[in-house]
Structure formats: structure tokens, C-alpha cells
């Protein structure tokens, strides 16, 4: 019998209100934890009391960017929650895990190991942050500082190679817009551009978009990904998010709108950067024995069938190779082997999409598209959305005036919540949203986002600049599994 997810809690998302005091990451985390404990008992409609804080044998927390708790985050959260007092001296394991955006999935796998091998009956995984309430300048100051490494690495040399320069020039050139924006931008993109040159060894602000931009341009030169295909990813994610109840933006963005938004890097605009929002999420992982002992409904449980992790370089080197960024494919292969399932046996996919190139590479890594075929996969999906009923509705002047129609979930069973580009990104929380959406799909309560008959799901989290990959494969508790 496998460890299982028995509770999920997700707070509403926000981008801060003028004049209102911003919530702290810890306050949001505690709210999500309370929601997850209640959900373990069957949710708001259940007569069960759910779980209590004292029922938790362990807690794993991910670091926040905007909070003041910079040291041993999990202990700070556990202390604020009153976990140690509630446990009354019983053995409790509290851990902080930092592998960037891969953290929620890696923490899920760690929690499963704690349940299976370390004597824990139940473990909470929590994450929360408030970049949406920060000014753009404050957010960029922290985000840039968080990912700068010491030493003059030739990070932009790849951008100046003839092949990359030639292809990029046909897609808008290597130079981004100059100057710093002080607008209330909701992306993590920032306002500075970069003119790449062979003798430019530093990465300008915004650091993260510019580093991903190096990989995007390599993907364009090596595998023929087009500028429009990158923009299609962002458009599709806003289309997916339009059906999610937590989405702050319900109106999908077209490729034209994506490409015409403010440029933040040579081949990236503001609408191709993960959307800054405030939010938190929590999950509860438990053993089957614990679930039975506490009367938790098995019909809502989702098993952790298997998982895998792998790592890559912290920043793009001067010369990128095909094997250098293989961690997502390696983690996926390990997860499939651990779970005893093949890609064709997965029905729903939560794939990390902090930037379009991450999503395109993820499609290839998990087996949805062949190597080099991720861009074409995206283009086919976008054309299907553009040629559906949305076009007719636009011509009639009714709903769908953007000319796009959300694809049936069974036709595009990926990121039905909208991912980072559509739903939003509270720093290291987003893969937790991916887990929550996968659980909803496997429980069968995703509403108009539901993938019919979904029994297994894959969740992928990415940390750093494709530097850490974690993949988990989940299964409906009463579904047949190759491992059992």
C-alpha cells in the first residue's frame, strides 16, 4: 500500500490592493494548512472533523522570497502554527527543502518517503509567498539577488553565436527594450532588456527572464522552435486558466497580444513571464493505516505511485549541448520506472511553465512530444483552439471575441488550471498548484476542466534555470496500478 495525498488546501490568489496591508507568506501558509487539514476529512460538505494540527508527524516547508523567515523556514512555520505545542512532546520531523520551483514535487516525494520509511503517519507540505503585493522594483531586487552566482561566467556568449544571432534577428532581434519600467506589471519580467555581445559576461536585470532567454534562443536554433510557438504557450495557458475559479484574469490572450506586450528579454515579453501573485498551498500525505485510523474517505485519496529527481547546471554555460539540460527527461524516466507505468498510461499532466521554453522542453521530456517537437505540438493545439467555436463566436460578436475557444480537456489534458503563465506564480508555490489540479482531476471534481476517466496524473516541477527537476506520478486510489 502506497503513501497517499489525503488533503489539499489552496488559498485565493491576489495581486495586492492599493493601501491594503500585504499578507505575510507565513499567514497565507497557515491558511492553506488549515484548508488542507479540513479537506482531509472530506471537505466543507463532509460531517468529518478532518485532521487536527496535532495529527501531523511531520512538516516540510519551501522557502519564500518575500518573507522575513530566511532561516529554517519550516521551523518558523511550525512555530507560528503551534505544531510543537500541539504535539506535546511527541516525535516530530520538520524540514526545509530548497530546490526552487521543483520544491513542491520534491517535497511531495520526500513526504512519501517519510511516511513509507521514517515512521510518520502524516506529513504536511506547505509553501506560500507574496510577490504580487510587492512593487516590481522590490520583487526584482530580491529575485535578481536570489539567482546571481559569484564569478564572471560567460552567460551570454551563446546568444552571440552566428546561428543564434541569425535566427533571433529574424524573430525580433537580440536587443530588448531599454529602460526600467515602474508600472504595476504583474509579470516577473521586469523592465530592462539586453543587447547580447560576445564580450558581455554579466546578466542584466531581470536576471531570470534573461537566463531563460539564452535557452529559448538555443532551442530556436537547435530545434527550429519559432518565436510564434513560444508566444502560443503563453496564450494557451491563459486559455486554460479562463475556466479555473481562482484565476484573476479570465480573458485569454492571443499570440498577437503576447508578442506586442512589453519586451523584457530578446525573445521574451512580459506576458511570457510567470505572473506574480500572492498565494499559498498545502497538501497532506498519509499512510493507508493512518487514513483508516482517522476515518479519512478513501474515495478522495490519491496515491503517490512513484517519482524521480535529477539536476543540471545552475546557469546556462557558454556552450549549451543537447545533454546539458536533460534533468527533466531523466527525472521523468526515473518516475515512470518507479511507478511502473508508461507515458501512454497517464491521463493528465501538470507541467511547469515559468517561461514558454520550459513548457516546450517539458512536453518532450515526459514523452508527449518527440525531441525537438515540442514547438510543433504547441502550434497544433493553438491552431485547434483558434479554429474552434471561438472564431465563430468572435464573428458573431459574442463570447470568445478573442478568437480562441478553450479545448476540451480530453483533447488538451495539460495544465487545466493555467499553470504559471495563466493562473499565477507565488514564487516556489506553482508546482503545488499543479499537484492540487492533478488531485482534482483524479478525484473527478475538476468541473468543466475535468479530463474524463482520469486515473493517473504526472506532475513536473522545475527549479532554477532548468537546474532541478522533480516528477511525481499519482494515481486514483481505487485505480489499478502496475506496482500493486
Buried (B, 14 or more C-beta within 10 A) or exposed (E): EBBBBBBBBBBEBBBBEEEEEBBBBBBBBBBBBBBBBBBBBBBEEBEBEBBEBBBBBBBBBBBBBBBEBEEBBBBBBBBBBEBBEBBEEEEBBBBBBBBBBBBBBBBBBBBBBBBBEBEBBBBBBBBBBBBBBBEBBEBBEBBBEBBEEEEEBBBBBBBBBEEBBEBBEEBBEBBBBEEEBEEEBBBBBBBBBBBBEEEBBEBBBBBBBBBBBBBBBBBBBBBEBBBBBBBBBBBBBBBBBBBBEBBBBEEBBBBEBBBEBBBBBBBBBBBBBBBBBBBBBBBBBBBBEBBEEBEBBEEBBBBBBBBBBBBBBBBBBBEBEEEBBBBBBBBBBBBBEBBBBEEEBBBBBBBBBBBBBBBBBBBBBBBBBEEBBBBBBBBBBBEBBBEBBBBEBBEEEEEBEBBBBBBEBEEBBBBBBBBBBBBBBBBBBBBBBBBBBBBBBBBBEBEEBBBEEBBBBBBBBBBBBBBBBBBBBBBBBEBEBEBE
